[in-house]
Amino acid sequence: MKRKLGRRGDEIVEAAIVLPVMILTILSLILLTIYFFARLQTQCDVQRELIEEAMGAEDAGLYETYSLSKKTSSDMGGITRIFLTSEYEEMILSVDEAEMIRLGELIEG
């Protein structure tokens, strides 16, 4: 009878130690996933803004370069307790095809 009670107590103590660590680890992984989703969303926003800016420019010459950068940061809780931050910088080149054709005709002729 004593052996059964002692073993059950060992299992309860082990569960009391392991269970909170596992819960914090799972929550940290969820928060990390949310951070990476926010980072991906920032990248998509930067690219979309650059494309809209390049398409809206009417007074561009033969080619025009546009660049934009944004930061993503998240205060991670849980077992990690670190501050994650990343900066995303993108550059896009807008080329006027009509001007390129005219330039090609001038060079050939």
C-alpha positions, 0 to 999 in steps of 0.5 A, a space after each residue: 500500500 505504501 509503495 502505491 501511494 509513494 509512486 502516485 506522489 512521484 507522478 504528481 510532483 513530476 507533472 507539477 514540474 513538467 506541465 507548466 514548462 510545457 504550457 509555457 513552451 507551447 505558448 511561446 511557439 504560438 507567440 513566435 508564429 504570430 511574430 513571423 506572420 506579422 513579419 510576413 505581413 510587413 514584407 507584403 505591405 512594403 512590396 504593395 506600397 512600392 508597386 503602387 508608388 511606381 505605377 502612380 509615377 507619371 513623370 518618371 524618366 527612362 527608369 526610376 528606383 523606389 525604396 522603402 523600409 519598415 520595422 517589425 517588432 514584438 515583445 515575446 512573452 512566455 519562456 523566451 522573454 526576448 524582444 524580437 525585431 526585424 527591418 525589411 528593406 525593399 527596392 523596386 525599379 520602374 522602367 518606361 518601356 516606350 522610352 526604352 523602345 525609342 532609345 533603341 531606335 535612336 541607337 540603331 538608326 
